[in-house]
Amino acid sequence: MEQLISSLRTLCGAAGVAGAESSAQEVACRLLRQYIPDASCDPFGNVSGLLPSQKAGAKTLLLDAHLDEIGMIVTAIDDRGFLRFSKCGGIDLRLLSAQIVTVHGKEPLRGVIGSVPPHLQKAGDAKKAPELEDLFVDVGLSRERAEELISLGDRITIDTDLTLLLNHRVTSKALDDRSGCASILAALELLKGQELDVNLAVQFTAQEETGARGAAVSAFRLEPDLAIAVDVSFAWTPDEDKLRCGPLGGGPLIGYAAALDKEISDRLVSLAKEKEIPYHLEVMGGSSTGTNADNIAVSRRGVRVGLISIPERYMHTPVEVVDLEDIQNTARLMAEFVRIGGSF
């Protein structure tokens, strides 16, 4: 678990708001090169690499996770030096007031998102979610000094370090989907030194939170025959319907959906049973999964795609929670699928 925690801490500590993933990209590329020495970064912000098989005519199997995180973008600096901002990805506005943040300007600047004290609130204000235009970041600078260090379009991240909880659980920002990246790295560790019947491709992609565009770009270049996308999905909490969630610590969620290849989903289930890997099913209606799997599936001539999701509590908040054993079991399931991937 120590190696997994170290990878997660490194990944989650990097800034990588959608469209400005360079810091996370650099970290992810460095970690991937431990297993794929020629891993590289593309102009879009994706990280990818390929381990070629020694088998003639081998198919290419892609493992995918996204490296971007939700955050904010600076839209204005007012005459008192306060920063106005908009969302990059699906941030819940109810959670932003009084958060400590970092503004990624010419240098990292710590700030806070302002909050009206309860003594000064108007009647009924405490029962309402704030409007975006009412929120601002206070970095403690005059307008003139702020404009020297901060540009419109700079990204803002919430400051939450990875923290160990009880029962193998951790909390941090950006576990969506740095935990998926960490699970792929753990799978590569399990496969290290083995001869594979597939060309094994890996991609950590940009801009999933704003349209999954990075997955489309990278998958087009790598030309996989089949793929496994890894993301997070909803873990049960007392205020949620158990039928729509998976249990935290209960193992990965294997997806079934119109956008996914049923034979791959079935094979993932049979492997989990055979290797005694705990798992649950996630059945999704509609035309999409809301993950990179959707864009990978329609890349070039089409790609057979499966989806494995890591149960996560408090998604798109500064205190996302996952279970380390779920990440490790996701890695185990992926590694087993890679070993038999040539049979597809």
Residue pairs with C-beta under 8 A, 6 or more apart in sequence:
1 168
1 324
1 328
3 186
3 189
4 182
4 186
4 324
4 327
4 328
5 162
5 164
5 170
5 324
7 31
7 181
7 182
7 185
7 186
8 162
8 170
8 172
8 175
8 178
8 179
8 182
8 327
9 161
9 162
10 27
10 31
11 24
11 27
11 28
11 31
11 67
11 174
11 178
11 181
11 182
12 161
12 162
12 172
12 173
12 174
12 175
12 178
13 27
13 161
13 162
14 23
14 24
14 26
14 27
14 28
15 23
15 24
15 69
15 71
15 102
15 104
15 155
15 157
16 22
16 23
16 24
16 25
16 67
16 68
16 69
16 174
17 68
17 69
17 70
17 71
17 72
17 73
17 88
17 89
17 104
17 155
17 156
17 157
18 68
18 69
18 70
18 71
18 88
18 89
18 206
18 207
18 208
18 209
18 210
19 45
19 68
19 73
19 88
19 155
19 206
19 207
19 210
20 104
20 155
21 45
21 67
21 68
21 206
21 207
22 45
24 67
24 68
24 69
24 174
24 178
25 41
25 45
25 46
25 47
25 67
25 204
25 206
26 41
28 47
28 67
28 181
28 204
29 39
29 40
29 41
29 47
31 181
31 185
32 39
32 47
32 49
32 185
32 188
32 202
32 204
33 39
33 49
34 185
35 49
35 51
35 185
35 188
35 189
35 192
36 49
36 50
36 51
36 188
36 202
38 49
38 50
39 47
39 48
39 49
39 202
40 47
40 48
40 49
41 47
42 48
42 217
42 218
42 221
44 206
44 207
44 213
44 214
44 217
44 218
45 68
45 205
45 206
45 207
45 214
46 203
46 204
46 205
46 206
46 214
46 217
46 218
47 67
47 203
47 204
47 205
48 201
48 202
48 203
48 204
48 218
48 221
48 222
49 201
49 202
50 60
50 199
50 200
50 201
50 202
50 222
51 196
51 199
51 200
51 201
52 58
52 199
53 195
53 196
53 197
53 198
53 199
53 200
53 342
54 195
55 196
55 197
55 198
55 342
58 196
58 197
58 198
58 199
58 342
59 198
59 199
59 225
59 226
59 341
59 342
59 344
60 198
60 199
60 200
60 201
60 222
60 223
60 224
60 225
60 226
61 198
61 199
61 200
61 201
61 224
61 225
61 226
61 227
61 228
61 337
61 338
61 341
62 201
62 202
62 203
62 219
62 222
62 224
62 226
62 227
62 228
62 296
62 303
63 184
63 187
63 200
63 201
63 202
63 203
63 227
63 228
63 230
63 334
63 338
64 202
64 203
64 204
64 205
64 215
64 218
64 219
64 227
64 228
64 229
64 230
64 292
64 293
64 296
65 177
65 180
65 181
65 183
65 184
65 203
65 204
65 205
65 229
65 230
65 231
65 292
66 177
66 180
66 181
66 204
66 205
66 206
66 208
66 209
66 212
66 214
66 215
66 231
66 292
67 177
67 178
67 181
67 204
67 205
67 206
68 89
68 205
68 206
68 207
68 208
68 209
68 210
68 214
69 89
69 157
69 173
69 174
69 176
69 178
69 209
70 87
70 88
70 89
70 90
70 91
70 176
70 209
70 316
71 88
71 89
71 91
71 155
71 156
71 157
71 158
72 85
72 86
72 87
72 88
72 91
72 101
72 155
72 156
72 157
73 85
73 86
73 87
73 88
73 153
73 154
73 155
73 156
74 83
74 84
74 85
74 103
74 137
74 150
74 151
74 152
74 153
74 154
74 155
74 156
75 84
75 85
75 86
75 152
76 83
76 84
76 152
77 83
77 84
77 143
77 146
77 147
77 150
77 152
78 84
78 136
78 143
79 143
80 142
80 143
81 139
81 140
81 141
81 142
81 143
81 145
81 146
82 114
82 136
82 137
82 138
83 103
83 111
83 136
83 137
83 138
83 139
83 146
83 150
83 156
84 133
84 135
84 136
85 135
85 136
85 137
85 156
86 132
87 93
87 132
88 155
88 209
88 210
89 209
89 210
89 316
90 209
90 316
91 316
92 316
92 317
93 129
93 130
93 131
93 132
93 135
94 129
94 130
95 317
95 318
96 113
96 130
96 135
96 158
97 113
97 114
97 115
97 130
97 135
98 112
98 113
98 114
98 115
99 112
99 113
99 158
99 159
99 318
100 110
100 111
100 112
100 158
100 159
101 110
101 111
101 112
101 113
101 137
101 156
101 157
101 158
101 159
102 108
102 109
102 110
102 111
102 156
102 157
102 159
103 109
103 110
103 111
103 137
103 139
103 150
103 154
103 155
103 156
104 154
104 155
104 156
104 157
105 149
105 150
105 151
105 154
106 148
106 149
106 150
106 151
107 149
109 139
109 141
109 149
109 150
110 139
110 159
111 137
111 138
111 139
111 140
112 137
112 138
113 135
113 136
113 137
113 138
114 135
114 136
114 137
114 138
116 125
118 126
137 156
139 146
139 150
141 149
157 173
158 173
158 318
159 173
160 171
160 172
160 173
160 318
160 319
161 172
162 170
162 171
162 172
163 170
163 171
163 172
164 170
165 171
165 321
167 249
167 323
168 249
168 323
168 324
168 325
169 248
169 249
169 321
169 322
169 323
169 324
170 321
170 322
170 324
171 319
171 320
171 321
172 178
172 319
172 320
173 318
173 319
173 320
174 320
175 232
175 312
175 320
175 321
175 322
176 231
176 232
176 312
176 315
176 316
176 320
177 208
177 230
177 231
177 232
179 232
179 310
179 312
179 322
179 327
180 230
180 231
180 232
180 310
180 330
181 204
182 327
183 230
183 310
183 327
183 328
183 330
183 331
183 334
184 202
184 204
184 230
184 331
184 334
186 327
186 328
186 331
187 330
187 331
187 332
187 334
187 335
187 338
188 202
189 331
190 331
190 332
190 335
191 200
191 335
191 338
191 339
194 339
196 338
196 339
196 341
196 342
197 339
197 341
197 342
197 343
198 338
198 341
198 342
200 338
201 222
201 224
203 215
203 218
203 219
203 222
205 212
205 214
205 215
205 217
205 218
205 292
206 213
206 214
207 213
207 214
208 214
208 215
208 231
208 291
208 292
212 291
212 292
212 294
212 295
213 295
214 292
215 229
215 292
215 295
215 296
216 295
216 296
216 299
219 227
219 295
219 296
219 299
219 300
219 303
220 299
220 300
223 299
223 300
224 296
224 299
224 303
225 303
225 304
225 344
226 261
226 264
226 303
226 304
226 305
226 306
226 341
226 344
227 293
227 296
227 297
227 303
227 304
227 305
227 306
228 264
228 305
228 306
228 307
228 308
228 334
228 337
229 289
229 291
229 292
229 293
229 296
229 305
229 306
229 307
229 308
230 307
230 308
230 309
230 310
230 330
230 334
231 291
231 292
231 293
231 307
231 309
231 310
232 309
232 310
232 311
232 312
232 315
232 320
232 322
233 245
233 246
233 253
233 282
233 309
233 310
233 311
233 312
234 240
234 244
234 245
234 246
234 311
234 312
234 315
235 245
235 246
235 247
235 248
235 311
235 312
235 313
235 321
235 322
236 242
236 245
236 246
236 247
236 248
236 311
237 245
237 313
237 314
245 311
246 253
246 280
246 282
246 309
246 311
247 280
247 311
248 311
248 312
248 313
248 321
248 322
248 323
248 326
249 311
249 323
249 325
249 326
250 278
250 279
250 280
250 311
250 326
251 272
251 277
251 278
251 279
251 280
251 326
251 329
252 272
252 277
252 279
252 280
252 308
252 309
252 310
252 311
252 326
252 329
252 330
252 333
253 279
253 280
253 281
253 282
253 308
253 309
253 310
253 311
254 265
254 268
254 269
254 272
254 279
254 280
254 281
254 282
254 306
254 307
254 308
254 333
255 265
255 281
255 282
255 283
255 284
255 289
255 293
255 306
255 307
255 308
255 309
256 262
256 265
256 281
256 282
256 283
256 284
257 283
257 284
257 285
257 286
257 288
257 289
257 307
258 285
258 286
258 287
259 287
259 288
259 289
259 293
259 294
259 297
259 305
260 289
260 293
260 297
260 305
260 306
260 307
261 297
261 304
261 305
261 306
263 304
263 344
264 304
264 305
264 306
264 337
264 344
265 306
265 307
267 306
267 337
267 340
267 344
268 279
268 306
268 308
268 333
268 337
269 279
269 281
271 277
271 333
271 336
271 337
271 340
272 278
272 279
272 333
275 332
275 333
275 336
277 329
277 332
277 333
277 336
278 329
279 329
279 333
280 311
282 307
282 309
288 294
289 307
291 307
291 309
293 305
293 306
293 307
296 303
296 305
297 303
297 304
297 305
304 344
306 337
308 330
308 333
308 334
310 322
310 326
310 327
310 330
311 322
311 323
311 326
312 320
312 321
312 322
313 320
313 321
313 322
314 320
314 321
